[in-house]
Amino acid sequence: MSVQRRRGQTARVWRTTETVDRRGNKVIAVDENSAVTVRAAFIPQRSGKAEVPGQQQINVVRMVVDPHIEGVTLWSRVEYQGRTWDIVSPPAYHHGDRRTRHWSIDIRERP
């Protein structure tokens, strides 16, 4: 495991689950009972600061996390630094040797 992930910051990640709604459709949603605390490295990607009241502020951060986390998809949710974040792009698996393999997940802060 890399030094960044080993000494990184903690975050809570909610996995997703597939259920069937009352009309028989398959629905993918956040499983509120499956929060997992992980240690990850966070790398700022881009941000758009609001200059005028009423504009939206956008913060996107890349979360580099251990490869053993499962059930995280676009519909998952992350809590980091006391704020709620959504996953922006599908998690990308980077394969390497035991110390360097990881998932990269881009997350965006909720307004």
VEXZA-945441 format. One record per residue (C-alpha): residue number from 1; y, x, z; residue in three letters. Coordinates in pm, 1 decimal. Layout:
# residues N
[r NUM,[Y,X,Z],"ALA"]
...
# end
This chain:
# residues 111
[r 1,[0.0,0.0,0.0],"MET"]
[r 2,[341.5,135.1,-89.1],"SER"]
[r 3,[592.8,231.0,178.0],"VAL"]
[r 4,[833.5,-41.2,64.1],"GLN"]
[r 5,[577.9,-315.7,114.0],"ARG"]
[r 6,[436.8,-169.8,435.8],"ARG"]
[r 7,[779.0,-137.9,600.8],"ARG"]
[r 8,[934.9,-423.6,405.5],"GLY"]
[r 9,[1077.4,-748.6,529.7],"GLN"]
[r 10,[883.0,-1055.8,629.9],"THR"]
[r 11,[885.7,-1383.0,441.4],"ALA"]
[r 12,[693.9,-1707.8,461.2],"ARG"]
[r 13,[524.9,-1833.0,145.3],"VAL"]
[r 14,[391.5,-2184.4,96.2],"TRP"]
[r 15,[96.5,-2217.8,-139.8],"ARG"]
[r 16,[49.8,-2502.0,-386.0],"THR"]
[r 17,[-218.9,-2764.2,-398.3],"THR"]
[r 18,[-331.1,-3009.6,-663.2],"GLU"]
[r 19,[-353.4,-3373.8,-558.1],"THR"]
[r 20,[-390.4,-3707.0,-732.0],"VAL"]
[r 21,[-106.7,-3958.2,-699.5],"ASP"]
[r 22,[-149.5,-4335.1,-670.1],"ARG"]
[r 23,[-146.2,-4376.4,-1050.4],"ARG"]
[r 24,[-429.4,-4127.1,-1100.4],"GLY"]
[r 25,[-217.0,-3836.2,-1226.4],"ASN"]
[r 26,[-283.5,-3479.8,-1115.0],"LYS"]
[r 27,[21.1,-3351.0,-928.1],"VAL"]
[r 28,[88.0,-2992.1,-821.4],"ILE"]
[r 29,[303.0,-2968.2,-510.5],"ALA"]
[r 30,[379.4,-2743.5,-216.2],"VAL"]
[r 31,[118.9,-2762.4,58.1],"ASP"]
[r 32,[331.1,-2799.0,372.2],"GLU"]
[r 33,[40.3,-2688.3,594.9],"ASN"]
[r 34,[-35.7,-2358.8,422.6],"SER"]
[r 35,[255.2,-2130.9,511.6],"ALA"]
[r 36,[155.0,-1764.2,506.3],"VAL"]
[r 37,[366.6,-1485.2,654.3],"THR"]
[r 38,[376.3,-1179.8,427.3],"VAL"]
[r 39,[550.8,-844.3,430.2],"ARG"]
[r 40,[719.7,-762.2,101.2],"ALA"]
[r 41,[983.6,-548.1,-66.6],"ALA"]
[r 42,[1284.8,-735.0,-205.2],"PHE"]
[r 43,[1480.5,-603.7,-504.3],"ILE"]
[r 44,[1801.7,-782.3,-612.6],"PRO"]
[r 45,[1786.4,-880.1,-981.2],"GLN"]
[r 46,[2101.0,-1073.9,-1066.0],"ARG"]
[r 47,[2358.0,-1296.9,-904.1],"SER"]
[r 48,[2639.4,-1522.0,-1010.7],"GLY"]
[r 49,[2907.3,-1554.0,-747.8],"LYS"]
[r 50,[3105.1,-1876.1,-736.1],"ALA"]
[r 51,[3476.4,-1812.4,-781.1],"GLU"]
[r 52,[3603.1,-2169.0,-757.5],"VAL"]
[r 53,[3495.0,-2429.1,-499.7],"PRO"]
[r 54,[3231.5,-2654.8,-654.2],"GLY"]
[r 55,[3069.9,-2386.7,-868.5],"GLN"]
[r 56,[2712.6,-2290.7,-805.2],"GLN"]
[r 57,[2615.0,-1951.3,-665.4],"GLN"]
[r 58,[2293.7,-1806.2,-808.7],"ILE"]
[r 59,[2098.4,-1526.1,-641.1],"ASN"]
[r 60,[1773.5,-1398.5,-793.3],"VAL"]
[r 61,[1558.4,-1145.6,-608.0],"VAL"]
[r 62,[1224.7,-987.9,-705.5],"ARG"]
[r 63,[966.6,-1000.7,-429.2],"MET"]
[r 64,[694.3,-732.0,-446.4],"VAL"]
[r 65,[401.8,-845.3,-235.6],"VAL"]
[r 66,[44.1,-743.4,-150.5],"ASP"]
[r 67,[-218.0,-834.4,-414.1],"PRO"]
[r 68,[-432.6,-1036.5,-172.1],"HIS"]
[r 69,[-203.8,-1340.4,-158.9],"ILE"]
[r 70,[-360.2,-1639.9,-335.6],"GLU"]
[r 71,[-249.3,-1984.9,-441.9],"GLY"]
[r 72,[111.2,-1890.9,-524.8],"VAL"]
[r 73,[245.1,-2050.3,-844.5],"THR"]
[r 74,[575.1,-2171.0,-989.0],"LEU"]
[r 75,[567.8,-2468.4,-752.0],"TRP"]
[r 76,[540.4,-2259.3,-437.0],"SER"]
[r 77,[826.3,-2207.7,-193.0],"ARG"]
[r 78,[948.5,-1898.0,-7.1],"VAL"]
[r 79,[1151.5,-1867.3,313.4],"GLU"]
[r 80,[1334.1,-1534.2,331.9],"TYR"]
[r 81,[1626.8,-1434.3,557.8],"GLN"]
[r 82,[1639.2,-1785.4,700.7],"GLY"]
[r 83,[1699.7,-1946.6,359.6],"ARG"]
[r 84,[1472.6,-2137.3,122.9],"THR"]
[r 85,[1396.7,-1989.5,-219.3],"TRP"]
[r 86,[1221.3,-2127.8,-529.3],"ASP"]
[r 87,[997.4,-1925.9,-758.3],"ILE"]
[r 88,[1169.8,-1873.5,-1094.1],"VAL"]
[r 89,[898.7,-1724.1,-1316.2],"SER"]
[r 90,[519.7,-1714.1,-1291.1],"PRO"]
[r 91,[397.6,-1443.1,-1052.9],"PRO"]
[r 92,[305.0,-1125.5,-1243.8],"ALA"]
[r 93,[5.1,-921.7,-1133.1],"TYR"]
[r 94,[42.3,-544.0,-1171.9],"HIS"]
[r 95,[-294.7,-370.6,-1157.5],"HIS"]
[r 96,[-321.8,-10.0,-1051.7],"GLY"]
[r 97,[-506.0,187.7,-792.1],"ASP"]
[r 98,[-553.7,48.2,-442.8],"ARG"]
[r 99,[-211.9,160.7,-320.2],"ARG"]
[r 100,[0.1,42.8,-610.8],"THR"]
[r 101,[-142.1,-293.0,-721.8],"ARG"]
[r 102,[84.4,-585.0,-634.9],"HIS"]
[r 103,[233.4,-918.5,-736.9],"TRP"]
[r 104,[594.6,-937.3,-858.7],"SER"]
[r 105,[756.5,-1274.2,-794.7],"ILE"]
[r 106,[1113.1,-1359.8,-895.1],"ASP"]
[r 107,[1270.9,-1603.4,-649.0],"ILE"]
[r 108,[1602.9,-1791.3,-663.4],"ARG"]
[r 109,[1796.0,-1911.7,-361.3],"GLU"]
[r 110,[1832.2,-2286.0,-334.4],"ARG"]
[r 111,[2190.6,-2413.3,-346.6],"PRO"]
# end
